[in-house]
Amino acid sequence: MGSRGERLFSPQINEKSRLMSPRDKDATFNMLHQQAIYQQRKQQLKSYEAEKNAVRDANKNVSVNVNKESDT
């Protein structure tokens, strides 16, 4: 706002933008909250997969070592 209270910039919002971006506080909060939950779950799944793969790789190395020992 300018020194006399008038708006200096007023962007044009098309109908699709108006539908996609809610203007009331509760709808905006819920939308952002759901997005945060989604990202948190996605991160948890990535972490779980990485841990599962690390355990699998560690177990694979143990079984290779055991097989070498039993062959000798």
Backbone as a chain_set.jsonl record, in Angstrom:
{"seq": "MGSRGERLFSPQINEKSRLMSPRDKDATFNMLHQQAIYQQRKQQLKSYEAEKNAVRDANKNVSVNVNKESDT", "coords": {"N": [[0.825, -1.173, 0.0], [0.405, 2.228, -0.663], [1.535, 5.476, 0.53], [-0.802, 6.86, 0.886], [-2.65, 4.931, 1.25], [-3.616, 3.591, -0.982], [-3.698, 0.755, -3.202], [-0.727, -0.483, -4.566], [-0.102, -2.466, -6.316], [-2.01, -4.701, -8.091], [-2.635, -7.779, -8.792], [-3.865, -9.624, -11.593], [-6.184, -12.171, -11.322], [-6.916, -15.174, -12.707], [-9.768, -17.319, -13.488], [-9.19, -20.052, -13.044], [-6.986, -19.921, -11.319], [-8.216, -18.707, -9.162], [-9.938, -20.74, -8.339], [-8.114, -22.71, -7.646], [-6.564, -21.685, -5.58], [-7.423, -21.218, -2.442], [-9.016, -18.58, -0.612], [-9.792, -18.167, 2.004], [-8.795, -18.386, 5.451], [-8.958, -20.869, 6.892], [-9.301, -22.833, 4.874], [-6.935, -22.511, 3.44], [-5.063, -23.165, 5.443], [-5.775, -25.867, 5.907], [-5.209, -26.987, 3.399], [-2.405, -26.556, 3.191], [-1.607, -27.985, 5.434], [-2.376, -30.626, 4.795], [-0.649, -31.036, 2.643], [1.811, -30.917, 3.954], [1.607, -33.182, 5.59], [1.516, -35.16, 3.62], [4.092, -34.857, 2.465], [5.642, -35.52, 4.689], [4.946, -38.21, 5.098], [5.889, -39.259, 2.702], [8.628, -38.846, 3.049], [9.055, -40.502, 5.263], [8.529, -42.993, 4.11], [10.634, -43.132, 2.24], [12.8, -43.178, 4.012], [12.278, -45.556, 5.394], [12.484, -47.417, 3.271], [15.206, -47.062, 2.588], [16.42, -47.905, 4.95], [15.55, -50.566, 5.013], [16.769, -51.554, 2.706], [19.457, -51.227, 3.439], [19.669, -53.033, 5.582], [19.122, -55.386, 4.19], [21.316, -55.452, 2.428], [23.395, -55.642, 4.281], [22.819, -58.125, 5.444], [23.141, -59.697, 3.207], [25.887, -59.507, 2.778], [26.776, -60.811, 5.092], [25.808, -63.405, 4.658], [27.279, -64.071, 2.38], [29.871, -64.109, 3.455], [29.57, -66.191, 5.321], [29.059, -68.318, 3.601], [31.525, -68.414, 2.28], [33.181, -69.17, 4.393], [32.119, -71.696, 4.987], [32.723, -73.034, 2.661], [35.439, -73.292, 2.756]], "CA": [[0.0, 0.0, 0.0], [1.137, 3.49, -0.737], [1.451, 6.344, 1.707], [-2.184, 7.329, 1.038], [-3.532, 3.785, 1.463], [-4.066, 2.933, -2.217], [-2.926, -0.426, -3.579], [0.252, -0.183, -5.602], [-0.077, -3.567, -7.28], [-3.193, -5.537, -7.982], [-2.487, -8.799, -9.834], [-5.069, -10.2, -12.183], [-6.305, -13.589, -10.992], [-7.881, -15.794, -13.607], [-10.744, -18.179, -12.797], [-8.532, -21.287, -12.6], [-6.193, -19.571, -10.142], [-9.154, -18.436, -8.067], [-10.433, -22.029, -7.864], [-7.016, -23.522, -7.119], [-5.975, -21.116, -4.367], [-8.489, -20.713, -1.572], [-8.701, -17.283, -0.028], [-10.067, -18.068, 3.429], [-7.685, -18.852, 6.272], [-9.1, -22.287, 7.231], [-9.056, -23.656, 3.689], [-5.504, -22.424, 3.148], [-4.382, -23.949, 6.464], [-6.013, -27.298, 5.666], [-4.485, -27.373, 2.194], [-0.983, -26.628, 3.516], [-1.443, -29.061, 6.418], [-2.432, -31.889, 4.066], [0.584, -31.133, 1.861], [2.894, -31.233, 4.891], [1.433, -34.583, 5.975], [1.914, -35.961, 2.459], [5.548, -34.824, 2.35], [6.2, -36.25, 5.825], [4.771, -39.646, 4.812], [6.804, -39.598, 1.613], [9.964, -38.91, 3.646], [9.096, -41.704, 6.097], [8.639, -44.146, 3.21], [12.003, -43.154, 1.72], [13.668, -43.586, 5.115], [12.019, -46.978, 5.621], [13.063, -48.166, 2.15], [16.663, -47.002, 2.705], [16.797, -48.774, 6.077], [15.304, -51.952, 4.598], [17.827, -51.902, 1.757], [20.721, -51.329, 4.181], [19.615, -54.305, 6.31], [19.233, -56.452, 3.195], [22.702, -55.49, 1.962], [24.221, -56.148, 5.376], [22.556, -59.557, 5.561], [23.718, -60.342, 2.031], [27.318, -59.627, 3.031], [26.961, -61.843, 6.115], [25.599, -64.722, 4.057], [28.425, -64.331, 1.504], [30.982, -64.484, 4.329], [29.282, -67.514, 5.886], [29.247, -69.291, 2.528], [32.978, -68.549, 2.063], [33.705, -69.945, 5.524], [31.7, -73.096, 4.891], [33.39, -73.64, 1.518], [36.824, -73.638, 3.136]], "C": [[0.876, 1.245, 0.0], [0.944, 4.316, 0.522], [0.025, 6.856, 1.943], [-3.178, 6.176, 1.144], [-4.013, 3.096, 0.199], [-3.15, 1.73, -2.513], [-1.984, -0.064, -4.708], [0.252, -1.244, -6.695], [-1.292, -4.438, -7.058], [-3.134, -6.589, -9.098], [-3.843, -9.296, -10.344], [-5.091, -11.695, -11.882], [-7.347, -14.191, -11.923], [-8.742, -16.797, -12.83], [-10.107, -19.456, -12.273], [-7.703, -21.029, -11.343], [-7.093, -19.341, -8.936], [-9.669, -19.752, -7.482], [-9.336, -22.838, -7.16], [-6.448, -22.962, -5.815], [-7.067, -20.51, -3.495], [-8.063, -19.427, -0.87], [-8.997, -17.219, 1.471], [-8.991, -18.814, 4.226], [-7.775, -20.356, 6.556], [-8.802, -23.19, 6.043], [-7.573, -23.66, 3.333], [-4.716, -23.269, 4.148], [-4.541, -25.439, 6.195], [-5.246, -27.794, 4.446], [-2.989, -27.525, 2.491], [-0.697, -27.759, 4.5], [-1.447, -30.427, 5.726], [-1.157, -32.099, 3.241], [1.761, -31.497, 2.76], [2.814, -32.689, 5.339], [1.891, -35.496, 4.842], [3.437, -36.013, 2.329], [6.211, -35.592, 3.478], [6.085, -37.757, 5.583], [5.73, -40.098, 3.724], [8.23, -39.749, 2.155], [10.107, -40.151, 4.521], [9.232, -42.957, 5.235], [10.045, -44.26, 2.633], [12.976, -43.649, 2.784], [13.518, -45.073, 5.386], [12.645, -47.83, 4.519], [14.584, -48.2, 2.249], [17.141, -47.924, 3.829], [16.644, -50.247, 5.703], [16.394, -52.419, 3.634], [19.172, -52.064, 2.455], [20.773, -52.642, 4.945], [19.78, -55.469, 5.335], [20.669, -56.585, 2.709], [23.634, -56.037, 3.034], [24.041, -57.645, 5.531], [23.151, -60.318, 4.382], [25.22, -60.534, 2.232], [27.609, -60.697, 4.071], [26.812, -63.216, 5.488], [26.737, -65.073, 3.093], [29.618, -64.776, 2.332], [30.777, -65.868, 4.926], [29.496, -68.583, 4.823], [30.736, -69.492, 2.239], [33.591, -69.407, 3.141], [33.354, -71.412, 5.377], [32.357, -73.797, 3.712], [34.811, -74.042, 1.878], [36.763, -74.645, 4.222]], "O": [[1.95, 1.277, 0.601], [0.268, 3.895, 1.46], [-0.321, 7.241, 3.06], [-4.39, 6.39, 1.132], [-4.748, 2.112, 0.283], [-1.984, 1.707, -2.119], [-2.378, 0.576, -5.683], [0.564, -0.961, -7.852], [-1.56, -4.861, -5.934], [-3.543, -6.315, -10.226], [-4.822, -9.369, -9.601], [-4.122, -12.402, -12.16], [-8.507, -13.777, -11.93], [-8.475, -17.084, -11.663], [-10.44, -19.905, -11.176], [-7.721, -21.831, -10.409], [-6.761, -19.739, -7.819], [-9.822, -19.87, -6.266], [-9.605, -23.558, -6.198], [-5.897, -23.722, -5.019], [-7.571, -19.423, -3.778], [-6.884, -19.228, -0.577], [-8.51, -16.316, 2.15], [-8.365, -19.749, 3.727], [-6.763, -21.052, 6.468], [-8.123, -24.206, 6.192], [-7.022, -24.698, 2.967], [-3.808, -24.003, 3.76], [-3.568, -26.191, 6.247], [-4.695, -28.895, 4.46], [-2.375, -28.512, 2.087], [0.34, -28.415, 4.409], [-0.619, -31.285, 6.035], [-0.65, -33.217, 3.155], [2.615, -32.295, 2.372], [3.84, -33.358, 5.455], [2.575, -36.49, 5.079], [4.009, -37.081, 2.11], [7.23, -36.248, 3.263], [7.034, -38.497, 5.841], [6.313, -41.18, 3.804], [8.952, -40.668, 1.767], [11.161, -40.786, 4.524], [9.968, -43.878, 5.589], [10.592, -45.359, 2.544], [13.87, -44.444, 2.495], [14.509, -45.775, 5.585], [13.268, -48.853, 4.805], [15.195, -49.244, 2.021], [18.137, -48.632, 3.681], [17.496, -51.072, 6.033], [16.881, -53.545, 3.736], [19.948, -52.95, 2.098], [21.811, -53.304, 4.959], [20.496, -56.428, 5.624], [21.186, -57.696, 2.59], [24.553, -56.801, 2.738], [25.019, -58.365, 5.73], [23.612, -61.449, 4.536], [25.767, -61.586, 1.9], [28.595, -61.423, 3.944], [27.616, -64.107, 5.762], [27.123, -66.238, 2.994], [30.31, -65.721, 1.956], [31.73, -66.641, 5.024], [30.055, -69.641, 5.112], [31.167, -70.616, 1.981], [34.422, -70.271, 2.86], [34.193, -72.281, 5.614], [32.537, -75.014, 3.741], [35.328, -75.03, 1.357], [37.802, -75.091, 4.708]]}, "num_chains": 1, "name": "protein.A"}
